[in-house]
Amino acid sequence: MLEVKHLKKSFKDFKAVKDVSFTIDDGQIVGLVGPNGAGKTTTIKMISGFIQPDAGQILVNNSDLSKNQKLQRNEVATVLGGELGFYMKATAYENLNLFANLFGIKRQLRKDAVISALEQVNLAQYQNTKVGGFSRGMRQRLHIARALLKNSQILLLDEVTSGLDPESALETRTLIKDLAAQGKSILLTSHILTEIEYLADKVYLIGAGEIKYAGSIKEIVEISGVKKINRPATLEESYLVLAEELSR
């Protein structure tokens, strides 16, 4: 289980994250939703170890990651949206083998780790294809495969379907569901609120560096007060009602 307690981060006079706390259980998908500049990516970077928090704790099964960088590298894997980050003239296998080496996976274990990661994202049949010939969706799945090399318990997925065509986005969402079913704890950010509504077991609405609201989709809808005559309100409709307060 991932437990984030009172994270804070400032950049000079700007308080990017004022006070963020949440938990993610094993096999749970949690959505972190808010406007641009709300503190989502900064929070993910602190959990992943890319930047250090000014205050707060990041606990995995009660072990403080901020005090154990090796544990943080092993237990947390981060996937950012986009197409960059691979050698385009190298194959999918060659790219992942390189990263397996950088992650410290022993030589005798690398081949199995790479093939397993490619199989999980349905790219094993393209292992000998150069990444430059991949579609954007295939490259995004390769990003997820790279994260899976370490077999980390915590997956941080930041806008992983941004810019994908509908078919590729659906494949990625199905993969996320499958990973949660395997017991992974997943933190997901997305501006596509229908995606959050489809995937997330719980949602945290963040604004101005603080968690403003938290709950299931149904609970967020109830908090917003939005009512529809013939159907429940959507997360997007509820979010837009609460958006003004999130920016304060």
C-alpha positions as CSV (number, residue, x, y, z in Angstrom):
1,M,0.0,0.0,0.0
2,L,1.2,3.5,-0.8
3,E,0.5,6.2,1.8
4,V,1.3,9.9,1.1
5,K,1.3,12.1,4.2
6,H,1.3,15.9,4.1
7,L,3.6,16.4,1.1
8,K,4.8,19.9,0.5
9,K,7.0,21.4,-2.2
10,S,7.9,25.0,-3.1
11,F,10.0,26.5,-5.9
12,K,11.3,29.7,-4.5
13,D,8.2,31.7,-3.6
14,F,5.8,29.4,-5.4
15,K,4.1,26.7,-3.3
16,A,3.5,24.0,-5.9
17,V,2.3,21.5,-3.4
18,K,0.9,22.9,-0.1
19,D,-0.4,19.8,1.6
20,V,-1.2,16.5,-0.2
21,S,-2.2,13.3,1.6
22,F,-3.8,10.1,0.1
23,T,-3.6,6.4,0.1
24,I,-3.7,3.7,-2.5
25,D,-4.4,0.1,-1.6
26,D,-3.0,-3.0,-3.5
27,G,-5.0,-3.5,-6.7
28,Q,-6.6,0.0,-6.5
29,I,-6.6,2.7,-9.2
30,V,-6.7,6.2,-7.8
31,G,-7.3,9.2,-10.0
32,L,-5.6,12.5,-9.2
33,V,-7.6,15.2,-11.0
34,G,-7.2,19.0,-11.2
35,P,-6.5,21.9,-13.5
36,N,-3.0,22.7,-14.9
37,G,-0.7,23.9,-12.2
38,A,-2.7,22.2,-9.4
39,G,0.3,20.2,-8.3
40,K,-0.4,16.8,-9.9
41,T,2.9,16.3,-11.7
42,T,5.0,17.7,-8.9
43,T,3.3,15.2,-6.5
44,I,4.1,12.4,-8.9
45,K,7.7,13.5,-9.2
46,M,8.1,13.5,-5.4
47,I,6.6,10.0,-5.1
48,S,8.9,8.7,-7.9
49,G,12.0,10.4,-6.4
50,F,12.7,12.8,-9.3
51,I,12.5,15.7,-6.8
52,Q,12.6,15.7,-3.0
53,P,9.7,17.0,-0.9
54,D,10.2,19.9,1.5
55,A,8.1,18.1,4.0
56,G,5.9,15.0,4.4
57,Q,6.3,11.2,4.1
58,I,5.9,8.7,1.3
59,L,5.3,5.3,2.8
60,V,5.1,1.9,1.1
61,N,4.0,-0.8,3.5
62,N,5.1,1.6,6.3
63,S,8.6,2.1,5.0
64,D,9.5,5.7,4.3
65,L,10.7,6.0,0.7
66,S,12.2,9.5,1.3
67,K,14.7,7.8,3.6
68,N,15.5,4.9,1.4
69,Q,16.2,5.8,-2.3
70,K,17.0,2.2,-3.3
71,L,13.5,1.1,-2.0
72,Q,12.0,4.0,-3.8
73,R,13.6,3.1,-7.1
74,N,12.5,-0.5,-6.8
75,E,9.0,0.0,-5.5
76,V,7.9,2.9,-7.7
77,A,7.7,3.0,-11.5
78,T,6.6,6.2,-13.4
79,V,5.1,6.5,-16.9
80,L,4.9,9.9,-18.5
81,G,2.8,10.6,-21.6
82,G,4.6,11.2,-24.8
83,E,6.6,9.5,-27.6
84,L,10.2,10.4,-26.6
85,G,12.6,8.4,-24.4
86,F,13.7,5.6,-26.7
87,Y,16.3,5.0,-29.3
88,M,14.3,5.1,-32.5
89,K,16.9,3.1,-34.6
90,A,17.0,0.3,-32.0
91,T,14.4,-2.5,-31.6
92,A,11.9,-2.7,-28.8
93,Y,13.9,-5.5,-27.2
94,E,17.2,-3.6,-27.5
95,N,15.7,-0.5,-25.9
96,L,14.2,-2.5,-22.9
97,N,17.4,-4.5,-22.5
98,L,19.3,-1.3,-22.1
99,F,16.9,0.0,-19.5
100,A,17.0,-3.3,-17.7
101,N,20.7,-2.9,-17.4
102,L,20.3,0.7,-16.1
103,F,17.8,-0.6,-13.6
104,G,20.4,-3.0,-12.2
105,I,18.6,-6.2,-13.4
106,K,21.2,-9.0,-13.4
107,R,22.4,-10.1,-16.9
108,Q,21.0,-13.6,-16.6
109,L,17.6,-12.3,-15.7
110,R,17.3,-9.5,-18.3
111,K,16.0,-11.5,-21.2
112,D,13.1,-13.0,-19.2
113,A,12.3,-9.5,-17.7
114,V,12.2,-7.9,-21.1
115,I,10.1,-10.6,-22.8
116,S,7.7,-10.6,-19.8
117,A,7.3,-6.8,-19.9
118,L,6.6,-6.9,-23.7
119,E,4.1,-9.7,-23.3
120,Q,2.2,-7.8,-20.7
121,V,1.7,-4.8,-23.0
122,N,1.0,-7.1,-26.1
123,L,4.2,-6.1,-27.9
124,A,6.2,-9.3,-27.8
125,Q,5.5,-10.0,-31.5
126,Y,7.2,-6.6,-32.2
127,Q,10.3,-7.2,-30.1
128,N,12.6,-7.1,-33.1
129,T,11.0,-4.1,-34.7
130,K,12.7,-0.7,-34.6
131,V,10.9,1.7,-32.3
132,G,11.0,4.3,-35.1
133,G,8.4,2.3,-36.9
134,F,6.0,2.1,-33.9
135,S,2.8,4.1,-33.8
136,R,2.3,6.6,-30.9
137,G,0.1,4.1,-29.1
138,M,2.7,1.3,-29.4
139,R,5.4,3.7,-28.0
140,Q,3.1,4.5,-25.1
141,R,2.7,0.8,-24.4
142,L,6.5,0.5,-24.6
143,H,6.8,3.2,-21.9
144,I,4.5,1.1,-19.7
145,A,6.6,-2.0,-20.5
146,R,9.7,-0.1,-19.4
147,A,8.0,0.6,-16.1
148,L,7.1,-3.0,-15.7
149,L,10.7,-4.2,-16.0
150,K,11.3,-3.7,-12.3
151,N,8.1,-5.4,-11.2
152,S,7.4,-2.4,-9.0
153,Q,4.3,-2.5,-6.8
154,I,3.5,1.2,-7.4
155,L,2.7,2.6,-10.9
156,L,2.4,6.3,-11.4
157,L,0.7,7.0,-14.8
158,D,0.8,10.7,-15.8
159,E,-1.4,11.5,-18.8
160,V,-0.6,8.2,-20.5
161,T,-3.4,8.3,-23.1
162,S,-2.8,11.9,-24.1
163,G,-2.8,12.3,-27.9
164,L,-3.7,8.6,-28.6
165,D,-6.3,7.6,-31.1
166,P,-9.4,6.0,-29.6
167,E,-8.3,2.4,-30.3
168,S,-4.9,2.9,-28.7
169,A,-6.4,4.7,-25.8
170,L,-8.8,1.8,-25.2
171,E,-5.9,-0.7,-25.4
172,T,-4.0,1.3,-22.8
173,R,-7.0,1.6,-20.4
174,T,-7.6,-2.2,-20.7
175,L,-3.9,-2.7,-19.8
176,I,-4.3,-0.5,-16.8
177,K,-7.3,-2.5,-15.6
178,D,-5.3,-5.7,-16.1
179,L,-2.4,-4.4,-14.1
180,A,-4.6,-3.4,-11.2
181,A,-6.2,-6.9,-11.3
182,Q,-2.7,-8.3,-10.8
183,G,-2.4,-6.3,-7.6
184,K,-0.5,-3.2,-8.7
185,S,-1.3,0.1,-6.9
186,I,-1.9,2.7,-9.6
187,L,-2.0,6.5,-9.4
188,L,-3.5,7.9,-12.6
189,T,-3.6,11.5,-13.8
190,S,-5.7,12.5,-16.8
191,H,-7.6,15.5,-18.2
192,I,-9.9,12.9,-19.9
193,L,-12.5,12.6,-17.1
194,T,-14.4,9.9,-18.8
195,E,-11.2,7.9,-18.6
196,I,-10.9,8.6,-14.8
197,E,-14.6,7.7,-14.4
198,Y,-14.0,4.4,-16.2
199,L,-10.8,3.4,-14.4
200,A,-10.6,4.9,-11.0
201,D,-11.9,3.3,-7.8
202,K,-11.4,6.6,-5.9
203,V,-10.7,10.1,-7.0
204,Y,-8.8,13.0,-5.4
205,L,-9.5,16.5,-6.7
206,I,-6.5,18.7,-6.3
207,G,-6.3,22.5,-6.6
208,A,-3.7,25.1,-5.7
209,G,-1.5,22.4,-4.3
210,E,-4.1,20.9,-1.9
211,I,-6.5,18.0,-1.9
212,K,-10.0,19.7,-2.0
213,Y,-12.3,16.7,-2.3
214,A,-11.9,12.9,-2.2
215,G,-14.2,9.9,-2.7
216,S,-15.7,7.5,-5.2
217,I,-17.2,8.8,-8.4
218,K,-20.6,8.6,-6.8
219,E,-19.4,10.5,-3.8
220,I,-17.8,13.3,-5.9
221,V,-21.1,13.6,-7.8
222,E,-23.0,13.9,-4.6
223,I,-20.6,16.5,-3.3
224,S,-21.0,18.6,-6.4
225,G,-24.8,18.6,-6.1
226,V,-25.3,18.1,-9.8
227,K,-28.6,16.3,-10.6
228,K,-29.9,14.9,-13.8
229,I,-33.5,13.9,-14.4
230,N,-32.9,10.7,-16.4
231,R,-29.4,9.7,-15.3
232,P,-26.7,10.3,-12.7
233,A,-24.4,13.2,-13.4
234,T,-20.9,12.4,-14.8
235,L,-17.6,13.1,-13.2
236,E,-16.9,15.7,-15.8
237,E,-20.2,17.6,-15.1
238,S,-19.5,17.4,-11.3
239,Y,-15.9,18.5,-11.8
240,L,-16.9,21.6,-13.7
241,V,-19.2,22.6,-10.9
242,L,-16.3,22.3,-8.4
243,A,-13.6,23.7,-10.7
244,E,-13.8,27.3,-9.4
245,E,-13.1,26.2,-5.9
246,L,-10.2,24.0,-7.0
247,S,-8.4,27.1,-8.4
248,R,-8.6,29.1,-5.2
